[in-house]
């Protein structure tokens, strides 16, 4: 009995494996501790150069939040060899794109160029790390810009403060309790020395991974990397604090009023394990099961059949230390938030008591396979995945085999994980309301 | 000989590779990479559907896009019919019930959506045949039901409701209304009323009229084989009945006659949304199309363009400022220079954006700017080749925009040939600083005052006011606006708290005040005494003689003017009694009949206006809570007289704040009393009120 089964599953994996494109890569360390990952794909004349630094909102001093994100702005101000204001000009006048982004866990910078400008990309990123100029004028300018960014993305944006409200309630000790954008007051009062110190600690080669992906020649690229990044001195080892949270044992209730919305929103949020844990993958599947696509359970029931919700949502905010799992809905017309909650809970309870159907299970796997194929469709995307898997998952091979983890998740596991984490007494119930109305 | 030379070169290159690179110099680009423009393969069905196939086998996936290249549709009183048609499409077909249909698409891990004039699907290539079948079935045999219709209508109604306090949604609506007018397909918008006018039969009619193959293009991209795809598509789409959509006429929008600010007030805005816009008639096939793109690129096409460098990098007004120029083969589109800025710099941002638009029209761009813009277009063109969609887009544009077959093959050449003069010509033709509409949506109470002062090229820019639907309206009057969430009672309590608190006020049995004012060189002396049990004395004296005196003692009272005494009638007494107390606000609170009438600006302060009685109103500072003005209206011999008292310079006496300056005005007479002395719980005896 055992043998044919094994044979059968081998056959399946052989078939499914052939559907995925393998991303080939090579990795090594420079003497200064910088990790390098190369991916060659000569299909189109495009190359991405990127650096991910292991510094994010969670590395900040609680009285100086917003620093990591602020650096994402500050480090475009100029370097010893790149005058202030020239960065974007250099990139665009060579036909490239560039951008950067910050999360609570890491900061990421990248340039994508036609492949004859690989050297330029390496020069830019090595300059950023080797001699950034952090002066008062840059700090003052970027303080204003960050304030505007917050107004645009958070204060003026409908539902813009959902994450702020969820995080603040779910995390009591961990820096995940604040937002990447941080406090404008902290930034306003921060001194030039504060910023310079932050740079010295975190912007060092031993805290970074460099990725070059696209239309390259491996040998030449290695040499260029040595030329540009080799001379950068190694920094002191980074001491990281660890924070842990007490388990949530009683339902937390909160309300928040957002002046930019008309339709209230009920959110149920759970604190869940780090993104590297197998349980986090299972929760990913659960959120897809609940709310991804018109035949997902919550959408089908609440939006389609009962017409009580305008939209349902479920997502897993995967992070390095803890994740956050959020389920929610927006009511249609006079449906109360309490009713929406009851309906959501009913579906969660079902996952905890019964196994999901085999067909639904296969459907989930098909969906994840589709996402997996699409996730590696550009060199820019591949570069980002390589950096992320190295830095935050400690396993670059996930770029090719993360799908196997999803494939291996059983129906029984889905039930177990839902039972373990998705309990009423382990969550925040947040009523996110328009300004003028009280709780419904 | 040869050998020696070779080894010397080798040595040299080795030596070179060990030399330090010169970091101070920006690396030069290598030789330009080779461009390979793949061709899309095409065929046409008898019903008119054109099919384009781009094979790309890098990833095992396929995307299918159906576009109906119909002229724009004006929906008018039934605005929403197109959107509702779109929502009802793709919900199964007359052959497959909705749930089964969704279930199957989801099960295959695919996405499939059908709009009012489009369709899109993507899937792994192994599921392509089935997904293509499902797409054609749902597109050609839609399952319109009353039940789904009502559901989608409710969802749409709820969705437009969410827009009402969304500043950027309102901004984009008003920008379109003002650019194109409400009687234009691009200017009309959905309202609750128009949505409620739409019936299911309208949706069915819309589908029959417009979902037809005459202008239809089906684009298949990815891991497919042309011949197989041709066979599959032919089978799936041959049943589509040949037809052409109706063509409609609509009004042609007009350029603004002069540069003006069009302001929309949204009190919840924390930022202003600015759009400096004008109409343009730009088509891709125009000879100066690429010139116009470069001009826009230099002005506001990214983080190194003038608008960004000025408004963000230099001034820090905004997170980003950009411009965009549209093109449309059917009619006008818009040029827009936009920014979301903080309230305080709204006026300055408007001026800076106008300046930049004016400058690029008036002054040639620099060679450096032009070279940079070109490099950006070249780079984007090269890098776009990574996406198989690019090849499909190119083929589609050539077909639908009437472009020459070599439009993209000669693209880089033509970009490189553009001169500074070409850019300025395009800027002159397509951008306007003299016929510009500056649409600003923001918090009026914070920004209007300065916006009305905006000058551009030495002239004042007029501000016209619009409501959230783009209709002309009056300038918002903040004097009349009553804030939510505050009651008359709150205001009175705030005042009581501000001057010392209820406990302290209630501990006051009496107080006496003397003040002085000057009138035509003479000194006027005011004595006022108040005591518990409705005792009140006010005596105005000149050179020691009483000129006017009022006395109230419980149920009786009199006035004395120039020595003539007159007893108060019961009515007069009732009216004045409320004042005849140490702190009348304590009585107003008890009476509970005081009403809030609005917020007005008194001097440089905002104050709540409370109606105390038919003849009296009082104003309390919004910030400090203190009473800053009272207005009394009196009827005398058929004439209405208004008397105003302003209270200033509050100072503490025995723990209670009293105003030390009283400015009285009645008709043409103005007195400024300065308080000399205030005594609390002393200096008052019952005899004073006799």
Interface residues (C-beta under 8 A of the other chain):
Chain A: X19 X20 X21 X43 X44 X45 X46 X81 X82 X85 X88 X89 X90 X91 X92 X93 X94 X95 X96 X97 X112 X113 X114 X115 X116 X117 X118 X119 X120 X122 X123 X126 X127 X130 X140 X141 X143 X144 X145 X147 X148 X149 X151 X152 X153 X155 X156 X158 X215 X223 X227 X228 X231 X259 X260 X261 X262 X263 X293 X294 X295 X296 X300 X303 X304 X307 X310 X332 X333 X359 X362 X363 X366 X367 X368 X369 X370 X371 X373 X374 X376 X377 X378 X379 X434 X435 X436
Chain B: X17 X20 X21 X23 X24 X25 X26 X27 X28 X29 X30 X31 X32 X33 X34 X35 X58 X59 X60 X61 X99 X102 X103 X105 X106 X107 X108 X109 X110 X122 X123 X124 X126 X151 X154 X155 X158 X159 X161 X162 X164 X165 X166 X167 X168 X268 X269 X270 X271 X302 X303 X304 X309 X312 X313 X315 X316 X317 X318 X319 X340 X341 X342 X371 X372 X375 X376 X377 X378 X379 X380 X382 X383 X385 X386 X387 X484
